[in-house]
């Protein structure tokens, strides 16, 4: 089997539009949550989100191209461009059949869909955009990346809700490990902060209504948490076989060594009450890497800031690691960036790579009054230096989808 490494990364987040800016702000414990300014929230229960500010599509695309790309595709292509450039790969020197794209989105191009529904209702069917369907369907981010770089290997858009980022990375990892591909774009993208989405989540009481304190709204594992915070952006990683990367003397950020998936088979929005799905996914990731639980040095939690989710993830971690769970640092990036849905896993994978590389664990901010049922070491409020060799990252999605990836600091 091939070893699989990460050779490039790209990020569009509420904390910055590059990996370096995102990581620097994450380590400093800054929040990317702010009042929504893209539509009038006066009549909405929820008025805050992790919006991408100051993103200019013209920095990445010609105007004609921009008009054919929904915002979720724009984010994905911008992140992919960063990752590709960072990797140093050259398409002229590669076999396009050995390069694939696994990039998904939970919601897809809902902004384009809503805009065209308004046009239809106001001006009639003849004014609906002819390119509506190829702009809003979920696979289009992956397709646009494949078209731009001319890849002819498998192009798939995983649909596993908020587990998409890890699903994409994990399935791409398997293709390379099995020798079927040399290089894969992998990650997720999302742009669903809009009137309908915010109204629905607000009415479902799934999101925080701490509107007067947006930077304190996402508070995983805190007893006063009241829901997650919607966010947007994209994360793309370049995965490559170690043999391929070595041939071209590529820089290597980290190695992916394990991947586990499972289904709760329980409820469309609530996690399994005993954390069975999360437990199985973490266990399978460890088994696929052939390592024991005592080798894991850090956990990047799903940590959404929901009452049930945080408690059950904590329970699942205890089931996997036993008493040692209390000694493993567990951090939630969502405390700062909110819940980026389909992009979450990929962005959190990038953060875990940086932790392994730089020896710094970002904090879980806003952890002021720990929930008694959430009693692990969540790296509260201040980043921590740590010589971590192996890290685990959790992603769980609506419908009971669970995807976990395991990474290791790269050594020859």
C-alpha angles and dihedrals in degrees: 000000000000122000112236123220138179114239103166140027137188131184140186108183143150086257096054146323097249133054091245095052093043093049095046092052092044092054090048090055096241121162123229093195118112142148113297111255102174095081139010108275098183094117096037127100090218120052102166137074145149097266124181103243126202095007109158115194089197088069088067108022142035113252093251090054093046091058089060096049127079115220092258089057092047091055092047095049092046091051092044091052090054092047094048093048091046091053095054091223117157118207091207090065097045139082104241091206088063095055122081140177125224106175124143143180129205096213106015123198099348092146091062091044094051093046091053093046088056091048091049093050094045104037107016138250097299091067096055111116112262090216093053097113098046088047100053106033113109098239094060097091090057091043094050091050090050092049094047095051097033096237115167101184122098115316114193136164108209114217105204099126113230091358092064098105094054092040090054093047093044096048091045088050090055093052092052094041090054091052096247096116137027100200135019135186104217134178147072143270138199140182108167105129099125143122097276098042094048092046093051097046090044092052090048089055088229097125134062118267094194087126096156092057106037096165090055097044099093105063112156116200092006116128090229096055114128105184143310127297120238115239141168143209141092141266124195128181129190110226119195139172111258092234091054093046093049093051090061096037092241123180110249124211102186144327126252109220107166146025132184133182134182144156126239091211087201120095139346095243109008122077121237105282092232095041093242096149094048090045092052094047092051091046092049091050090055092046093050089055091044093230132128124242091251090070095066113103102179139014125210099206129213082231101165099171095246120135097237099032098056094045094048095045088052090051092049092050089053091051091053100042104027116199090347088070087081092061099048117092110237119192136184117209089187089076085075107024101032123222110320090184109204091016096049099089094049095048091046089049088056090051090051091050089054091048091055092044100043101029094235127122113205115230131251098237127207091034096140103136110027117217106245088228090054099063105149129108102276096173091247120220100323129070117245134213112233135163095228119178101174128030134184125208124199129206124175127180143195111278091042098283114159125185126173129181129195122209135187134201106259118253128166 
